[in-house]
Amino acid sequence: MRFEISKVLDAIEGRVCVDPSLARAVLDLAEVIRYQDIDGGRPASLLRLGMVIDALSRQLEEDSVQVYAVVHRALLSDADLTSNERMVVRRWADDGLVEVLDNPGDRMLEVADLLGLPVLTRARLDGLRGRFPWVAEEPGRVLAPVPGAGGPNLVAHVGGGDKPVAGRRSPAGAKLLTRQWRCPESGCALFGGGGGGSFADLARVQRSPAEQAPPALRNGVPTCPRHGTRLRDVGPRPRTEVLAVRIGGLVRRRFVVSEEQPVLVGRAPEGEGGIVLGQWLNDEARRWISRNHVHLELRVGEVIVTDVSTNGSGIRPGGSMTEAERIPLAPKQSRVLGENDMVELYPGVQIGRAEELPAGAPFTPTSVMAEAPTMAMRLPRP
């Protein structure tokens, strides 16, 4: 069983991030792991994070959903977790996949405000409505994970319903996210660390500037939420575009293309950072789509798609599915991807801007908990 649980925790690891472009909701990990009523298990379990992520995926009707987790530092030594779970949380902290704080306070709501994210929590937030009025005014911005048949459901605090709703980034958040920030503390996992860290520390915290977490604001000053130190502005953040892959009408994966980081998409792309589609393709699509099929890059604010495949691709201008309007994209040919355009690798396999690529098919999510042993999941009966 230990091996199966380790596989689940590895899968959950792929669903936590502090990337402002990819996170779909924010939560407090110390709260979520203690939702004992959703599985009837031990007092604290990291597997409950996976169950809540699955609930979010179902409600958003999208696979590979990622969450922004705020973590109280005490959780790294919490005796209610297994030694393996504590080791996993420490690894997430060291790798900057979660935001570890000595005193989280209202950081969860601050992140949601800066990034326009929904919040997953059962906590009453009455005392924070003055600073964050959307808590009481915007239906779907705050949702409680509650027990349900087959796993937790999400219920909105305001207005009922179960659909998470994103808001607009606050003016402060929009401004902060145009800049890169550095923490003076060496080895800072969120903001790149100042001088003096070991080579291992520096290597571990290297991340694309586009993935950097939002700073905290303390009296209007950008501050490292972990160390409480003033951050240094080191220049503009690279431009980014959030793209998504839709297969058979389902949004399977979001990813970011930046000026510094082009992306390969295909059946099984070579190198790190490629978007692998093979697990979602039928046999015919797998034969047609090349290992490396399209190369996407951002130049002067424009998404450029280059076909690097054997069989070629096509462009669906304005998202039109009319065959007569499809524009062939031959191998080695490049084209600017217009605002509502989609690149089609194979019929039913499309890439476009995430906000312009809604799901359009009955949804059966790929569960992050698929490898969980049944003994670890005592779900309520229907």
Residue, then its C-alpha position, 0 to 999 in steps of 0.5 A: m500500500r505504501f507504494e500506491i500511496s507514494k504514487v498518488l502523492d507524486a500525482i498530487e505534486g503535479r497539481v500544486c504550483v504558485d504559477p499565477s497563470l496556471a493556478r485555478a484556486v487557492l487553499d490552505l493546506a493545513e485546513v484541507i488535510r483535516y477534512q476528516d469527514i470526507d473520507g472517515g480516515r485518520p485526523a490528517s491526510l495529504l490524500r485529502l488534497g487530491m480529493v479536493i483537487d478532483a472535486l475542483s476538476r469536476q466542477l471546472e470540467e477540466d483535466s490537470v487542474q492546479v491549485y495554489a497552496v498556502v502552508h503553515r510551517a508547522l505542517l512540515s513537522d505535524a505528527d498527525l501526518t505520516s513520515n512520508e507525507r511530511m517528507v513530501v510537504r518538505r519537498w514541495a516547500d524546498d522546490g517552491l511548489v507551495e508557499v510556506l509561512d510562519n503565520p499564514g494569516d489572511r495570505m490565502l485571501e490576499v493571493a486570491d485577491l491579487l490573482g483573481l482566484p476562487v478560494l476553497t475553504r470551510a472557514r468563516l471569513d466574516g472579519l475579512r469582508g472589509r478588506f476583501p469585499w468580494v468574499a460576500e459579494e461575488p457568488g462562486r469566489v469562495l467555496a466549501p469542500v463538503p462530503g459527497a458520494g464518491g468524494p467531496n463536493l464544492v458548495a459556494h458560500v454566497g449564492g449557492g451553486d458549485k461552480p468556482v468563479a474567477g474574478r479580476r486580478s486586483p489593480a495591485g496584483a496586475k501591477l505586481l505581476t508585470r515585474q520580477w522580484r528577488c528576496p535578499e534571503s539566500g535560497c528563497a524558494l519563491f523569489g530566487g534568493g539573494g547572494g550567498g546560497s550554495f550551488a544546490d540551493l541556487a539550482r533548486v530555486q531556479r524557475s522561469p520568471a513567468e512562474q513567480a508567485p505574487p509578492a505580499l503587500r505590507n504597507g504597500v511594499p512588495t514583501c517576501p511572504r515567507h521571510g518578511t523582507r522587502l523584495r527587490d525589483v529586478g526588471p520586467r516579467p516576460r510576456t506570457e500567453v496561457l494556452a490549452v489543449r482540447i481533445g475530443g471537446l475536453v480541455r485536458r491541459r493548460f500551459v504557458v508560453s513565454e518570451e523566454q520559454p517556447v513549448l513543444v507539443g506532441r505525442a511524446p515531445e523530446g526534452e523537458g517542458g514539452i506537452v505530452l498528449g499520448q495518454w489522451l489519444n486514440d490509436e489513429a490519432r497516436r499514429w498521425i501525431s508526431r512525437n514533436h508536432v508543433h512548436l509554439e513561441l511568443r514573439v513581440g506579443e504574438v503566438i507563433v506556431t511552427d509545424v515540426s511534424t511529419n503529417g502537418s497540421g491546420i489552423r481553424p481561424g476564429g475557432s471555426m470548425t467549418e472544413a472549407e475554412r480550415i487553413p493547412l499548415a505544412p511541415k516546417q511552415s509557421r503562422v501567427l495564431g490569431e486571437n481566437d484561432m486554434v491549431e488542429l493537430y488532428p481532428g478533435v485535437q486542438i490548441g488555442r488560448a485557454e480563455e477561448l477554448p471552452a469544453g464542449a463534451p460530457f466530462t469524465p475527469t482523469s482522477v489524481m486519486a486513481e492510484a489510491p488504495t481503497m483502504a485509504m479512501r473510506l468515501p461516504r456511500p451514495 
